[in-house]
């Protein structure tokens, strides 16, 4: 079962190929080929803002949510 890399929650929905949505903390996430999690917050206008995270060795809930990169 997939677990949210941001909050550790298990209320996860699949929204695409290797793309998931966490209903507990309202983030979208995917896993890259090298095992790194990519976590995105959904902004008010529907665009995504990437949350800076570490490698797959990070424990769930340890994403750094204070730093964001705009996704074009």
Buried (B, 14 or more C-beta within 10 A) or exposed (E): EEBBBBBBBEEBEEEEEEBBBBEEBEBBBBBEEEEBBBBBBEEEEEEBBBBEBEEEEBEBEEBEBEEBEEEE
